[in-house]
Amino acid sequence: MAACIALFTIGLTLMIGSDAQKNAALAARQGLITGGFYARSRHPNYLGEMMIYGALALMVRHWIPWVILGAIWTVVFMTNIAAQEASLSRHPGWAAYKARTGLLLPRLF
């Protein structure tokens, strides 16, 4: 139960924080967001959302929610991430940013 609560809390913080940062940064200026939550992961908002749903599936302690989540993550999330990656690739500095960040999980080195 403690692991579920921790995973949910971290995921919620990551999702809301990165969405708020993206909203504020894009309101100030258009372009790549390369700092804050986006410094090491290109899609921290999706990672946070996946952590939230993963925490709920973990609480159930059954394999069926993981199958359902896997399908949703693959079909919906990865389709949206691929479209965002294509859109972001037109910005200057994309290649360097992509090289130093992870798609979902933060690149630490």
C-alpha positions in Angstrom: 0.0 0.0 0.0 2.8 2.4 0.8 4.5 1.7 -2.5 1.2 2.5 -4.3 0.8 5.8 -2.4 4.4 6.8 -3.1 4.1 5.9 -6.8 0.8 7.8 -7.1 2.1 10.9 -5.3 5.3 11.1 -7.4 3.3 10.5 -10.6 0.8 13.2 -9.7 3.5 15.7 -8.8 5.4 14.9 -12.1 2.3 15.1 -14.3 0.9 18.3 -12.8 4.3 20.0 -12.4 5.4 19.3 -15.9 2.0 20.4 -17.4 2.2 23.6 -15.4 5.7 24.2 -16.5 4.9 23.6 -20.1 1.9 25.9 -20.0 3.9 28.7 -18.4 6.9 28.3 -20.6 4.9 28.2 -23.9 2.8 31.2 -22.8 6.1 33.1 -22.4 7.8 31.9 -25.6 7.3 29.2 -28.2 10.0 26.5 -28.7 11.6 23.6 -27.0 11.4 23.4 -23.2 14.7 22.0 -22.0 14.8 22.9 -18.3 13.0 21.9 -15.1 11.0 18.7 -15.5 12.0 18.5 -19.1 15.8 18.6 -18.5 16.2 14.8 -18.5 12.9 13.5 -19.9 11.1 14.6 -23.1 7.7 13.5 -21.9 7.5 13.8 -18.0 3.8 14.4 -18.1 3.1 11.1 -19.8 5.5 9.4 -17.3 3.7 10.9 -14.4 0.3 9.8 -15.8 1.6 6.3 -16.3 2.9 6.2 -12.7 -0.6 7.2 -11.5 -2.4 4.5 -13.4 0.4 2.0 -12.5 -0.1 2.7 -8.8 -3.8 2.0 -9.2 -3.1 -1.2 -11.0 -0.5 -2.2 -8.5 -3.1 -1.7 -5.7 -5.5 -4.2 -7.4 -2.8 -7.0 -7.4 -4.1 -8.7 -10.5 -2.6 -9.0 -14.0 -5.7 -7.8 -16.0 -5.3 -4.1 -15.2 -1.6 -4.3 -16.5 -2.8 -5.8 -19.8 -5.4 -3.1 -20.2 -2.9 -0.4 -19.3 -0.3 -1.9 -21.6 -2.7 -1.7 -24.5 -3.7 1.9 -23.6 -0.1 3.0 -23.1 0.9 1.4 -26.4 -2.0 2.6 -28.6 -2.9 6.0 -27.1 0.2 7.2 -25.3 2.9 6.1 -27.7 0.8 7.4 -30.7 0.6 10.8 -29.1 4.3 10.7 -28.1 5.3 9.9 -31.6 3.2 12.8 -33.0 4.8 15.2 -30.4 8.3 13.9 -31.2 7.7 14.6 -34.9 6.4 18.1 -34.1 9.2 18.9 -31.7 11.9 17.7 -34.2 11.4 20.9 -36.3 12.8 23.1 -33.6 16.4 24.2 -33.5 18.4 22.3 -31.0 16.2 19.2 -31.2 19.0 16.7 -32.0 21.1 17.8 -29.0 18.1 17.8 -26.7 17.0 14.4 -27.9 20.6 13.0 -27.4 20.7 14.1 -23.7 17.2 13.2 -22.6 15.2 10.0 -22.4 11.8 9.5 -24.1 10.0 8.8 -20.8 12.5 7.7 -18.2 15.0 10.4 -17.3 18.5 10.0 -18.8 20.8 10.3 -15.9 24.1 10.3 -17.7 
